[in-house]
Amino acid sequence: MDDFTNATYLSLEGHVELEKYRYVYFVITLIVFILIICCNSVVISVIYTNERLHEPMYIFIAALLCNALFGTTGLFPKLLSDFLSEKQVISYGACLFQAFWIYIYAGTEFTLLSAMAYDRYVSICKPLQYATLIKMSTVKKLICFCWFLPSFQNCIATILAHRLQLCKFKLNRIYCNTYSIVKLSCGDVSANNSYGLFSSSLNIFPPLFFIIYSYVRILDVCLKNSKDFRRKALKALQTCLPHLIIFISFTVTSCFEVINSKLEGNMLHIFAMIMSVENVVIPPLIEPIIYGLKLQKIFTTIKKVIWERRLKM
């Protein structure tokens, strides 16, 4: 490549034995992508088309699954294209945009999970005030805030990264993230690192502490009240199990990605590449399955839709 091309394009060097396994990678990735699209779309459409599911908890679930689709479209199309391309390159602007896109997905996931924890907390701990505190207008405002905050934070991170002068043009990854782009710079990156630490802490720790606090309060209320209240609370608590599984799954995969970014080049390459994508693959894949199977209303509605279509055939 000439100097102009080098200044414009980045090379993605993270692929493992691509020449040997490109078609295997392509088929597996395409199947996973189709599964994610189909599973999430089914649950979203079931919630959208059934008025009895137009309740705050299910609206939050639909928003979470929409976010999963949003995140995967930031990774899979480019990844599939790279598997079939001779050279795995991406323009600097597109690389920044991909990092911006995926970071919004991750930040929104945490904020939406926090909003869902608040919904469950009010439902179980303050059932008489639920209709007053969790109105549909409140749900809409919370969802907008859950998208706005990560978008605003990542706009600043992207602007800070865009101003840097690059002196290296090879990313040891299969997709872009802001931290890896910053490491390509030969200039002063102290502002980027400081803001990145602040932004990551703001995205992770407040939601983490709030969700933990919500579940501690829920358990406390369930254990302290009367048997009749405990029976009703435990029934409502069953709706918390999918949320808790998703939260633990996303937190663990996010921690893996943070560790992987920091230790890039210091661990087995294929393991590092698997860790780098699981945050955008595992949660979007398991979320619709867990919510579709664990929440009785959604599961029953899906079975009803399938049964009605069979009768029409």
VMD Tcl script that draws the C-alpha trace (Angstrom):
set ca {
  {0.00 0.00 0.00}
  {1.19 3.57 -0.62}
  {1.34 6.25 2.08}
  {-2.07 7.67 1.21}
  {-3.70 4.25 1.41}
  {-1.94 3.49 4.66}
  {-3.26 6.74 6.11}
  {-6.80 5.85 5.05}
  {-7.17 2.12 5.67}
  {-6.48 -0.20 8.60}
  {-5.66 -3.88 8.25}
  {-7.53 -6.38 10.46}
  {-4.90 -8.96 11.39}
  {-6.86 -10.97 13.93}
  {-8.18 -13.76 11.69}
  {-6.86 -17.26 12.48}
  {-5.86 -19.45 9.50}
  {-8.37 -17.66 7.28}
  {-7.03 -19.09 4.01}
  {-7.60 -22.63 5.30}
  {-10.97 -22.23 7.03}
  {-12.60 -19.18 5.40}
  {-15.67 -21.07 4.13}
  {-16.12 -22.92 7.44}
  {-15.97 -19.58 9.29}
  {-18.37 -18.03 6.79}
  {-21.02 -20.79 7.07}
  {-20.88 -20.94 10.90}
  {-21.03 -17.14 11.23}
  {-23.90 -16.88 8.74}
  {-25.91 -19.55 10.60}
  {-25.36 -17.78 13.94}
  {-26.32 -14.41 12.39}
  {-29.52 -15.85 10.89}
  {-30.41 -17.52 14.21}
  {-29.90 -14.23 16.08}
  {-32.07 -12.31 13.59}
  {-34.84 -14.93 13.52}
  {-35.02 -15.63 17.28}
  {-34.97 -11.96 18.29}
  {-37.43 -10.97 15.55}
  {-39.92 -13.68 16.58}
  {-40.04 -12.52 20.21}
  {-40.15 -8.81 19.23}
  {-43.01 -9.42 16.75}
  {-44.95 -11.50 19.32}
  {-44.69 -8.66 21.86}
  {-45.56 -6.01 19.24}
  {-48.60 -7.81 17.80}
  {-50.20 -8.97 21.08}
  {-51.86 -6.24 23.11}
  {-51.86 -8.28 26.30}
  {-48.04 -8.14 26.17}
  {-48.05 -4.33 25.96}
  {-46.89 -4.07 29.56}
  {-43.74 -2.34 30.85}
  {-41.80 -5.58 31.47}
  {-42.39 -6.87 27.93}
  {-41.70 -3.46 26.35}
  {-38.31 -3.47 28.10}
  {-37.66 -7.00 26.80}
  {-38.50 -5.90 23.24}
  {-36.13 -2.92 23.61}
  {-33.37 -5.26 24.86}
  {-33.84 -7.58 21.89}
  {-33.87 -4.64 19.45}
  {-30.57 -3.57 20.97}
  {-29.22 -7.10 20.42}
  {-30.11 -6.84 16.72}
  {-28.52 -3.39 16.61}
  {-25.27 -4.72 18.08}
  {-24.96 -7.76 15.84}
  {-25.48 -5.70 12.66}
  {-22.41 -3.73 13.70}
  {-20.27 -6.88 13.59}
  {-21.62 -9.69 11.40}
  {-21.98 -8.08 7.92}
  {-18.37 -6.82 7.94}
  {-17.14 -10.12 9.40}
  {-18.91 -12.16 6.72}
  {-17.50 -9.89 4.02}
  {-13.96 -10.28 5.39}
  {-14.17 -14.07 5.34}
  {-14.68 -13.97 1.57}
  {-12.24 -11.12 0.83}
  {-8.60 -11.41 -0.19}
  {-7.61 -8.57 2.14}
  {-9.25 -7.78 5.47}
  {-9.14 -4.00 5.51}
  {-11.39 -1.22 6.75}
  {-11.27 2.53 6.26}
  {-10.32 4.58 9.32}
  {-13.72 6.32 9.33}
  {-15.60 3.02 9.03}
  {-13.46 1.55 11.80}
  {-14.35 4.42 14.14}
  {-18.02 4.05 13.20}
  {-17.99 0.29 13.90}
  {-16.37 0.88 17.30}
  {-18.93 3.62 18.03}
  {-21.80 1.30 16.98}
  {-20.69 -1.68 19.09}
  {-19.92 0.47 22.15}
  {-23.42 1.98 21.99}
  {-24.82 -1.57 21.96}
  {-22.78 -2.53 25.04}
  {-23.60 0.64 26.98}
  {-27.30 0.44 26.12}
  {-27.41 -3.20 27.23}
  {-26.25 -2.24 30.73}
  {-28.63 0.72 31.03}
  {-31.61 -1.31 29.77}
  {-30.84 -4.11 32.23}
  {-30.81 -1.46 34.99}
  {-34.20 -0.13 33.88}
  {-35.56 -3.69 33.86}
  {-34.22 -4.25 37.39}
  {-36.02 -1.07 38.50}
  {-39.25 -2.36 36.92}
  {-38.96 -5.70 38.77}
  {-38.02 -3.93 42.03}
  {-41.13 -1.71 41.95}
  {-43.35 -4.61 40.84}
  {-42.31 -6.83 43.77}
  {-41.40 -4.36 46.54}
  {-44.01 -1.67 45.83}
  {-46.88 -3.45 44.05}
  {-49.53 -0.91 45.09}
  {-47.47 1.95 43.59}
  {-46.49 0.07 40.42}
  {-49.19 1.56 38.18}
  {-48.25 5.07 39.37}
  {-44.47 4.73 39.16}
  {-44.19 2.61 35.99}
  {-46.45 4.32 33.48}
  {-46.00 3.77 29.74}
  {-44.77 7.36 29.45}
  {-42.13 6.56 32.10}
  {-41.11 3.43 30.18}
  {-40.64 5.45 26.97}
  {-38.54 8.05 28.79}
  {-36.38 5.36 30.40}
  {-35.78 3.60 27.07}
  {-34.85 6.89 25.38}
  {-32.45 7.68 28.22}
  {-30.95 4.17 27.98}
  {-30.07 4.87 24.33}
  {-29.12 8.53 24.71}
  {-26.56 8.22 27.52}
  {-24.30 5.62 25.81}
  {-24.65 7.45 22.47}
  {-23.54 10.75 24.01}
  {-20.65 9.13 25.88}
  {-19.40 7.32 22.80}
  {-19.71 10.42 20.61}
  {-17.11 12.09 22.83}
  {-14.87 8.97 22.79}
  {-15.08 8.80 18.98}
  {-14.26 12.51 18.57}
  {-11.24 12.11 20.87}
  {-10.06 9.09 18.87}
  {-10.62 10.81 15.51}
  {-8.27 13.68 16.36}
  {-5.31 11.30 16.88}
  {-2.48 10.94 14.39}
  {-1.92 7.26 13.58}
  {1.56 5.83 13.12}
  {0.53 2.15 12.90}
  {-2.12 0.66 10.64}
  {-2.56 -2.93 11.77}
  {-5.22 -3.99 14.27}
  {-4.64 -7.38 15.88}
  {-8.41 -7.94 15.94}
  {-11.26 -9.03 13.66}
  {-13.31 -5.89 14.34}
  {-12.64 -2.38 15.61}
  {-12.86 -1.01 19.11}
  {-11.84 2.42 20.34}
  {-9.13 1.19 22.73}
  {-7.33 -0.70 19.92}
  {-7.56 2.32 17.60}
  {-6.09 4.59 20.28}
  {-3.13 2.19 20.65}
  {-2.27 2.80 16.98}
  {-1.48 6.45 17.72}
  {2.03 7.76 18.26}
  {0.80 10.96 19.96}
  {-0.43 11.83 23.44}
  {-3.38 9.56 24.32}
  {-3.73 10.50 28.01}
  {-7.06 12.29 27.38}
  {-8.40 9.22 25.54}
  {-7.32 6.83 28.27}
  {-8.70 9.03 31.06}
  {-12.04 9.53 29.34}
  {-12.19 5.82 28.40}
  {-11.72 4.84 32.05}
  {-14.36 7.37 33.18}
  {-16.84 6.32 30.48}
  {-16.37 2.58 31.11}
  {-16.79 3.08 34.86}
  {-19.96 5.11 34.31}
  {-21.36 2.47 31.96}
  {-20.62 -0.51 34.18}
  {-20.52 0.31 37.91}
  {-23.73 2.34 38.52}
  {-25.89 -0.27 36.68}
  {-24.03 -3.10 38.42}
  {-24.53 -1.64 41.91}
  {-28.14 -0.69 41.21}
  {-29.04 -4.18 39.93}
  {-27.35 -5.82 42.94}
  {-29.17 -3.41 45.29}
  {-32.52 -4.16 43.57}
  {-32.15 -7.91 44.02}
  {-30.99 -7.56 47.63}
  {-34.10 -5.46 48.38}
  {-36.36 -7.92 46.52}
  {-35.00 -10.87 48.52}
  {-35.27 -8.88 51.75}
  {-38.92 -8.02 51.09}
  {-39.73 -11.62 50.11}
  {-38.21 -13.03 53.31}
  {-39.61 -10.49 55.79}
  {-43.29 -10.30 54.84}
  {-46.26 -12.60 55.41}
  {-46.62 -16.03 53.79}
  {-49.31 -14.77 51.44}
  {-47.15 -11.84 50.33}
  {-44.13 -14.15 49.97}
  {-46.14 -16.50 47.78}
  {-47.16 -13.66 45.45}
  {-43.66 -12.16 45.53}
  {-42.00 -15.49 44.71}
  {-44.34 -15.89 41.75}
  {-43.30 -12.44 40.53}
  {-39.68 -13.30 41.33}
  {-39.78 -16.00 38.64}
  {-39.87 -13.19 36.06}
  {-36.54 -11.98 37.48}
  {-34.68 -15.21 36.67}
  {-34.28 -14.54 32.91}
  {-33.15 -10.99 33.67}
  {-30.59 -12.25 36.19}
  {-29.23 -14.86 33.75}
  {-28.89 -12.24 30.98}
  {-27.26 -9.76 33.34}
  {-24.67 -12.29 34.58}
  {-24.00 -13.48 31.03}
  {-23.48 -9.96 29.68}
  {-21.36 -8.85 32.65}
  {-19.07 -11.88 32.34}
  {-18.63 -11.52 28.56}
  {-18.02 -7.77 28.97}
  {-15.32 -8.47 31.56}
  {-13.72 -10.93 29.15}
  {-13.65 -8.27 26.42}
  {-12.11 -5.65 28.76}
  {-9.44 -8.14 29.88}
  {-8.83 -9.17 26.28}
  {-8.37 -5.55 25.17}
  {-5.89 -4.86 27.97}
  {-3.91 -8.09 27.48}
  {-3.97 -8.03 23.68}
  {-0.88 -9.84 22.38}
  {-0.19 -11.51 25.76}
  {-2.52 -14.52 25.42}
  {-3.17 -17.33 22.94}
  {-4.37 -15.60 19.77}
  {-7.34 -17.85 18.96}
  {-8.55 -17.59 22.58}
  {-8.23 -13.79 22.42}
  {-10.29 -13.67 19.20}
  {-13.05 -15.84 20.70}
  {-13.16 -13.62 23.79}
  {-13.34 -10.49 21.62}
  {-16.57 -11.51 19.83}
  {-18.50 -13.43 22.50}
  {-19.93 -10.21 23.97}
  {-21.66 -9.48 20.64}
  {-22.60 -13.12 19.96}
  {-23.61 -14.93 23.17}
  {-26.07 -12.40 24.74}
  {-27.98 -11.71 21.47}
  {-28.20 -15.47 20.88}
  {-29.42 -16.53 24.33}
  {-31.65 -13.54 25.22}
  {-34.63 -14.42 22.98}
  {-34.32 -18.12 23.86}
  {-34.29 -17.46 27.62}
  {-37.13 -14.91 27.52}
  {-39.12 -17.03 25.07}
  {-38.89 -20.16 27.23}
  {-38.86 -18.77 30.77}
  {-41.65 -16.17 30.57}
  {-44.94 -18.05 30.36}
  {-46.92 -15.34 28.55}
  {-44.37 -15.06 25.71}
  {-43.92 -18.84 25.45}
  {-47.68 -19.46 25.39}
  {-48.23 -16.77 22.74}
  {-45.45 -18.19 20.52}
  {-46.98 -21.69 20.79}
  {-50.41 -20.26 19.96}
  {-49.06 -18.47 16.86}
  {-47.29 -21.64 15.66}
  {-50.42 -23.74 16.25}
  {-52.67 -21.28 14.38}
  {-50.31 -21.25 11.39}
  {-50.24 -25.05 11.32}
  {-54.04 -25.13 11.21}
  {-54.08 -22.70 8.28}
  {-51.66 -24.83 6.24}
}
mol new
graphics top color blue
foreach p $ca { graphics top sphere $p radius 0.5 }
foreach p [lrange $ca 0 end-1] q [lrange $ca 1 end] { graphics top cylinder $p $q radius 0.2 }
display resetview
